[in-house]
């Protein structure tokens, strides 16, 4: 004996109006999701590790205008920076943040000029470096937020040179850990997995995860007694290199 539901199903199955079409994809948490013959759309990818290519830096714009007192020269050993003034006489509040702003550069000769310029100024800056530390945080944070391995490595090298450049610089960075460490926490354990291949960047010491670990250790060493607890707060998987 056929019940009423099956009876009407047999009657209506060939009528176009009653044929079930392919379910419509509708946004989640809307009134449409309650309608018949609908499925909720999958959530979009958050892109947590997706690199964010940077725009041309302020350093590039100023260099192309001839504002920097430097020029690029070449000798038998390769390219080098020629300073037109004594580095000790420079206004560090003006020039050092601009060089750090150029950490996002990946094209030559800008990348070379930025790295060498930062190295020269940090080696000869002495007491002029410490007062400029607060102005360096935004450029450092901007370069880290690109999440691009090449830029991350360049920034880690600059940070390591910065904390060793003058007395108390490492301690002056501690209050800014909440701004510069979140990306390091995100990428700290994200090593490149090549299976049986060879990561030539890692051979050069340029693996981002390895360089982040080295930089965190240096921040702890030069950051004073409060450095570890502040690093641990932002990077829970970090283990002290001094207590062990």
MOCORBEL-V634984 format. One record per pair of residues at least 12 apart in sequence whose ideal C-beta (glycine too) atoms are under 10 Angstrom apart, sorted by the first residue. I is the first residue (numbers start at 0). J is the second residue. Records with the same first field share a line. If there is no record, write none. Layout:
BEGIN
I = J  J
END
This chain:
BEGIN
19 = 35  36
20 = 36
21 = 36  38
22 = 35  36  37  38  39
23 = 35  36  37  38  40
24 = 37  38  39  40  41
25 = 37  38  39  40
26 = 39  40
27 = 39  40  41  42
46 = 146
47 = 146  185
48 = 146  185  186  189
49 = 146
50 = 145  146  147  148  149  150  151
51 = 103  141  144  145  146  147  150
52 = 103  105  145  146  147  150
53 = 102  103  104  105  141  142  144  145  147  150
54 = 103  141
55 = 101  103  104  106  109
56 = 97  98  99  100  101  102  103  104  109  113  138  141  142
57 = 96  97  100  101  103  138
58 = 94  96  97  98  99  100  101  102  103  104  109  112  113  116  138
59 = 100  101  103  104  106  109  112  113
60 = 97  100
61 = 94  97  100  101
62 = 97  98  101  104  108  109  112  113  116
63 = 109
66 = 93  94  97
67 = 80  82  83  89  94  97  98  101  112  116
68 = 81  82  83  84  85  86  88  89  94
69 = 81  82  83  84  94  98  112  115  116  119
70 = 82  83  112
71 = 107  108  111  112  115
77 = 111
78 = 107  108  111  112  115
79 = 111  115
80 = 108  111  112  114  115  116  118  119
82 = 116  119  120  123
85 = 123
86 = 116  119  120  121  122  123  124  125  127
87 = 120  123  124  125  127
89 = 119  120  123  124  127
90 = 127  131
91 = 120  121  124  125  126  127  128  129  130  131  134
92 = 127  130  131  134
93 = 131  134
94 = 116  120  131
95 = 116  117  120  121  124  127  128  131  132  134  135  138  161
96 = 131  133  134  135  136  137  138  139
97 = 113  116  134  138
98 = 112  113  114  115  116  117  118  119  120  121  135  138  157
99 = 113  116  117  120  131  134  135  136  137  138  139  141  142  154  157  158  161
100 = 113  134  135  137  138  139  141  142
101 = 113  114  116  117  138  142  153
102 = 114  117  135  138  139  141  142  143  145  150  151  153  154  156  157  158
103 = 138  141  142  143  144  145  147  149  150  153  154
104 = 142  149  150  153
105 = 145  147  149  150  153
110 = 149  150  153
113 = 153  157
114 = 153  156  157  160
117 = 135  153  156  157  160  161  164
118 = 156  157  160  164
120 = 160  164
121 = 157  160  161  162  163  164  165  168
122 = 160  163  164
123 = 164
124 = 164  165  168
125 = 164  165  166
126 = 165  166  167
127 = 164  165
128 = 161  164  165  166  167  168  171
129 = 164  165  166  167  168  170  171
130 = 171
131 = 161  168  171
132 = 161  162  164  165  167  168  169  170  171  172  174  175
133 = 171  172  174  175
135 = 157  158  161  168  171  172  175  179
136 = 172  174  175  178  179
137 = 175  178  179
138 = 154  157
139 = 154  157  158  161  172  175  178  179
140 = 154  175  178  179  180  181  182
141 = 154
142 = 154  155  157  158  179  182
143 = 155  158  178  179  180  181  182  183  185  186  211
144 = 179  181  182
145 = 182
146 = 182  185  186  189  207
147 = 207
148 = 186  189  191  200  205  206  207  208  210
149 = 200  205  207
150 = 207
151 = 182  183  186  205  206  207  208  210  211  214
152 = 200  203  204  205  206  207  209  210  211
153 = 205  210
154 = 179  182  183  207  210  211  214
155 = 183  205  207  209  210  211  212  213  214  215  217
156 = 204  205  210  213  214
157 = 214
158 = 172  179  183  210  211  213  214  215  217  218
159 = 210  213  214  216  217  218  221
160 = 217
161 = 217  218  221
162 = 214  217  218  219  220  221  222  226
163 = 217  220  221
164 = 221
166 = 221
167 = 221  223
168 = 221  222
169 = 217  218  219  220  221  222  223  226
170 = 221  222  223  224  225  226
171 = 222  223
172 = 218  221  222  223  226  229
173 = 218  219  221  222  223  224  225  226  227  228  229  230
174 = 225  229
175 = 229
176 = 215  218  222  225  226  229  230  232  233  234
177 = 229  232  233
178 = 233
179 = 214  218  233
180 = 211  214  215  218  229  230  232  233  234  237
181 = 233  234
182 = 211
183 = 207  208  210  211  212  214  215  218  230  233  234  237
184 = 211  215  230  233  234  235  236  237
185 = 211  234
186 = 207  208  210  211
187 = 207  208  209  211  212  214  215  234  236  237
188 = 208  211  212  234  236
189 = 206  207  208  211
190 = 206  207  208  209
191 = 206  207  208
211 = 234  237
212 = 234  237  238  240
213 = 240
215 = 227  230  231  233  234  237  238  239  240
216 = 230  237  238  239  240  241
217 = 240
218 = 230  234  237
219 = 231  237  239  240  241  242
220 = 240  241
226 = 239  241
227 = 239  240  241  242
END
